[in-house]
Amino acid sequence: MTHVIDMKNVSWKRDGKEILSNINWQIKEGEHWAILGLNGAGKTSLLNMVNGYSWPTTGEVSVLGKKFGETDIYQMRTNIGWVSSSLEQRMNGRYLAEDIVVSGVKKTFGFLYEEPEEAVYEEAREIMEQLNCEHTYGKRYEMCSHGEKQKILIARGLMANPKLLILDEPTTGLDFIAREDLLEALNDMSKAANMPTIIYVTHHTEEIIPLFSHTLLLSEGTVYDSGFNKDVLTNENLSGLFNKNVQLDWHASRPWMRLS
């Protein structure tokens, strides 16, 4: 497998309206990408296609080396972890944090028929340690802070050993301290062996930490630009993307944007 994602001339129509248009996007093994765009830019539609929940009207899509139309989409999906803010609302708050994490093995929201083995819980604890949320072990999910819950959900997404991990606006609702804590945990986590390819969706350029080497700019359902951060995240590009004159300043290898 040379490409984790390979989209060629992809478009997608719904009710006669073109939602995605002429998408060409490749992610190679070893790369981690950020996706940046305004609301309505097509980010969720693009992620739905990556997960095989929607299929291209035209063009070709391959994910994890599996070409749509020639592979078992359900099997492919078992190798993808997707963490979104909506996932938190679906969790049973009475479960312990480690139970939420362990449920990621089967991608369920609880255990109805069998109790996982102790070795599974040991693996969960190790992942929670990597994300700096091991202190929530033994704590009910509903008693955890929003930042802790996001880390628990990311740990849950890693339990099935995915080859691709999608983090869809994971800092939504977090205060500045909790956001920076989560971003630091992600950066630390990326140093672990056998880490999956990560796609990180955000509205905020400063969340594009050094972990992410590439960025996809999405606008009105099409690729505005894509490539290495230094080439893509420029004043000219972002001013055009947001239709505002903006100034980008780099601090600690992170791009901070402000209106100019």
Secondary structure as GFF3:
##gff-version 3
##sequence-region A 1 260
A	DSSP	beta_strand	3	14	.	.	.	ID=ss1
A	DSSP	beta_strand	17	28	.	.	.	ID=ss2
A	DSSP	beta_strand	33	36	.	.	.	ID=ss3
A	DSSP	alpha_helix	43	50	.	.	.	ID=ss4
A	DSSP	beta_strand	58	63	.	.	.	ID=ss5
A	DSSP	beta_strand	66	67	.	.	.	ID=ss6
A	DSSP	alpha_helix	73	77	.	.	.	ID=ss7
A	DSSP	beta_strand	80	84	.	.	.	ID=ss8
A	DSSP	alpha_helix	85	88	.	.	.	ID=ss9
A	DSSP	alpha_helix	97	102	.	.	.	ID=ss10
A	DSSP	three_ten_helix	103	105	.	.	.	ID=ss11
A	DSSP	alpha_helix	118	130	.	.	.	ID=ss12
A	DSSP	three_ten_helix	134	136	.	.	.	ID=ss13
A	DSSP	three_ten_helix	141	143	.	.	.	ID=ss14
A	DSSP	alpha_helix	146	158	.	.	.	ID=ss15
A	DSSP	beta_strand	164	168	.	.	.	ID=ss16
A	DSSP	alpha_helix	176	189	.	.	.	ID=ss17
A	DSSP	beta_strand	197	202	.	.	.	ID=ss18
A	DSSP	three_ten_helix	205	207	.	.	.	ID=ss19
A	DSSP	beta_strand	214	219	.	.	.	ID=ss20
A	DSSP	beta_strand	222	228	.	.	.	ID=ss21
A	DSSP	alpha_helix	229	232	.	.	.	ID=ss22
A	DSSP	alpha_helix	235	242	.	.	.	ID=ss23
A	DSSP	beta_strand	246	251	.	.	.	ID=ss24
A	DSSP	beta_strand	254	259	.	.	.	ID=ss25
###
